[in-house]
């Protein structure tokens, strides 16, 4: 019975989390559009690229580690 409550809590949490995330995107967009110099937009774009690249680097490192273990 306790695991069912935990599972239900996790599912409800995962359903409710994206609601807050979607609201922030419109606010960021409004701030970036209102700025004339474009420095904030450049910073946001660099941050997105950084956040996007990190998982790929970690997965590539993992596959390289597995490859080295298999060849040894």
C-alpha positions as semicolon CSV with decimal commas, in nm:
position;residue;x (nm);y (nm);z (nm)
1;X;0,000;0,000;0,000
2;X;0,286;0,237;0,081
3;X;0,451;0,187;-0,258
4;X;0,124;0,272;-0,434
5;X;0,111;0,604;-0,251
6;X;0,473;0,676;-0,339
7;X;0,413;0,589;-0,704
8;X;0,103;0,810;-0,714
9;X;0,299;1,097;-0,558
10;X;0,576;1,063;-0,818
11;X;0,329;1,055;-1,109
12;X;0,139;1,358;-0,983
13;X;0,468;1,545;-0,929
14;X;0,585;1,469;-1,281
15;X;0,255;1,583;-1,427
16;X;0,255;1,913;-1,238
17;X;0,620;2,014;-1,289
18;X;0,596;2,106;-1,662
19;X;0,319;2,359;-1,591
20;X;0,565;2,589;-1,414
21;X;0,835;2,533;-1,673
22;X;0,613;2,637;-1,964
23;X;0,519;2,960;-1,789
24;X;0,881;3,067;-1,758
25;X;0,952;3,031;-2,130
26;X;0,711;3,311;-2,224
27;X;0,868;3,538;-1,964
28;X;1,220;3,474;-2,090
29;X;1,109;3,536;-2,447
30;X;0,950;3,870;-2,353
31;X;1,267;3,984;-2,175
32;X;1,490;3,882;-2,464
33;X;1,268;4,053;-2,723
34;X;1,257;4,377;-2,527
35;X;1,635;4,411;-2,501
36;X;1,797;4,608;-2,783
37;X;2,163;4,506;-2,750
38;X;2,107;4,130;-2,778
39;X;2,365;4,037;-2,515
40;X;2,111;3,856;-2,298
41;X;1,983;3,661;-2,598
42;X;2,339;3,561;-2,684
43;X;2,395;3,447;-2,326
44;X;2,075;3,244;-2,326
45;X;2,170;3,080;-2,656
46;X;2,517;2,994;-2,526
47;X;2,361;2,846;-2,213
48;X;2,125;2,633;-2,421
49;X;2,415;2,501;-2,631
50;X;2,613;2,425;-2,316
51;X;2,323;2,239;-2,157
52;X;2,260;2,050;-2,480
53;X;2,626;1,950;-2,526
54;X;2,693;1,813;-2,177
55;X;2,480;1,495;-2,211
56;X;2,637;1,418;-2,548
57;X;2,988;1,452;-2,404
58;X;2,898;1,229;-2,107
59;X;2,746;0,960;-2,330
60;X;3,045;0,976;-2,566
61;X;3,279;0,936;-2,269
62;X;3,078;0,639;-2,145
63;X;3,091;0,469;-2,484
64;X;3,464;0,538;-2,510
65;X;3,515;0,383;-2,164
66;X;3,314;0,074;-2,265
67;X;3,505;0,051;-2,593
68;X;3,840;0,060;-2,412
69;X;3,725;-0,207;-2,164
70;X;3,605;-0,434;-2,444
71;X;3,932;-0,406;-2,638
72;X;4,152;-0,478;-2,338
